[in-house]
Each structure stands twice: as structure tokens, then as C-alpha cells.
Amino acid sequence: MRQKVLVLYLANSALDAPTVAWAVYDGTGETRPMAGDDDQAPYRTGVEALKDGWRLFQAAQILPHTRGDEFDLAYLKYEFFFEKLVEAAA
């Protein structure tokens, strides 16, 4: 078995929020895409990824903004990690 990892950055902390950025890492070696290679996200929401068999294994900790930081665009706060185990090619 090999692991594929999908990272979705959502517009807010809800899994049904729109995807704003993404990255895919393929441990099978079948593909080598870069983060956000495609024009469209692989899934519109985290719920869509769950419905397609991806398993959620980490979500960003929700921390309150300190005064003034609510307008900081230096990072994407709502990060969700998913995995899918795939049978390795012989």
C-alpha cells in the first residue's frame, strides 16, 4: 500500500467551505504534480473529498485572531490534510 496526501486550504473552518488552494502528494510515484498545478481544485470542498474516499487526518487548530491579525494574508489558516491508501503497482 502507498499513501496519497491531499492538502486543501478552505475559505473557513467548515469542511463544506470552498477550496481556495490545494496540494497533492502522490506516494505511489504515478504522478508528480506541483501544489496547485491545475486551474481547478481537485475538490470544491472538503466534504467532496470525503465522499470520494479521502480520509481526513488533520485539521488546522482554530485559534482566535489577535487584534489586527484578522486582516493578515501572510498564510492560509484553514488547512485540512487527507489521505488515501492505494495498492502499489508490482
C-alpha positions as CSV (number, residue, x, y, z in Angstrom):
1,M,0.0,0.0,0.0
2,R,1.1,3.5,-0.8
3,Q,-0.2,6.8,0.6
4,K,-1.5,9.8,-1.3
5,V,-1.9,13.0,0.6
6,L,-4.2,15.9,-0.3
7,V,-4.0,19.2,1.4
8,L,-7.0,21.5,1.0
9,Y,-7.0,25.1,2.2
10,L,-10.6,26.2,2.7
11,A,-12.2,29.6,3.0
12,N,-13.1,29.0,6.6
13,S,-13.1,26.2,9.2
14,A,-16.1,24.3,7.9
15,L,-15.4,21.2,5.7
16,D,-18.1,22.4,3.3
17,A,-16.4,25.8,2.7
18,P,-14.9,26.5,-0.8
19,T,-11.4,25.4,-1.5
20,V,-9.0,28.3,-2.1
21,A,-5.7,26.5,-2.5
22,W,-4.5,22.9,-2.6
23,A,-1.6,20.5,-2.9
24,V,-1.4,16.8,-3.8
25,Y,1.5,14.5,-2.9
26,D,1.5,11.0,-4.6
27,G,3.4,8.4,-2.7
28,T,2.7,5.8,-5.4
29,G,5.1,7.6,-7.8
30,E,2.4,7.6,-10.5
31,T,2.2,11.3,-10.8
32,R,4.4,14.3,-9.7
33,P,2.1,17.3,-9.7
34,M,3.2,20.5,-8.0
35,A,1.0,22.3,-5.5
36,G,-2.0,23.8,-7.3
37,D,-0.8,22.6,-10.7
38,D,-4.3,22.6,-12.2
39,D,-6.5,25.5,-12.9
40,Q,-9.3,24.0,-10.8
41,A,-9.1,22.4,-7.4
42,P,-9.4,18.6,-7.3
43,Y,-12.4,19.1,-5.0
44,R,-14.7,22.2,-4.4
45,T,-14.9,21.4,-0.7
46,G,-13.5,19.1,1.9
47,V,-16.8,17.2,2.0
48,E,-16.4,16.3,-1.7
49,A,-13.0,14.8,-0.9
50,L,-14.6,12.7,1.9
51,K,-17.3,11.5,-0.4
52,D,-14.6,10.4,-2.9
53,G,-12.9,8.2,-0.3
54,W,-10.2,10.5,1.1
55,R,-9.8,10.2,4.9
56,L,-9.4,13.3,6.9
57,F,-6.5,13.0,9.4
58,Q,-5.7,16.6,10.4
59,A,-7.4,19.9,10.5
60,A,-5.8,23.2,11.4
61,Q,-6.3,24.2,15.1
62,I,-8.8,27.1,15.3
63,L,-7.2,29.9,17.2
64,P,-8.7,33.4,17.7
65,H,-7.0,36.3,15.9
66,T,-5.2,38.8,17.9
67,R,-6.3,42.4,17.3
68,G,-5.2,43.5,13.9
69,D,-4.3,40.0,12.7
70,E,-7.7,39.3,11.2
71,F,-6.5,41.2,8.1
72,D,-3.1,39.4,7.7
73,L,-2.9,37.5,4.4
74,A,0.5,36.0,5.0
75,Y,-0.7,32.4,5.4
76,L,-3.7,30.3,4.7
77,K,-5.3,29.4,8.1
78,Y,-7.8,26.7,7.3
79,E,-5.6,23.7,6.3
80,F,-7.0,20.2,6.0
81,F,-4.9,17.1,5.4
82,F,-6.5,14.0,3.8
83,E,-5.0,10.6,2.8
84,K,-5.9,7.8,0.5
85,L,-4.2,4.4,0.6
86,V,-3.6,2.9,-2.8
87,E,-2.5,-0.5,-3.8
88,A,1.1,-0.3,-5.0
89,A,1.9,-1.4,-8.6
90,A,4.0,-4.6,-8.7
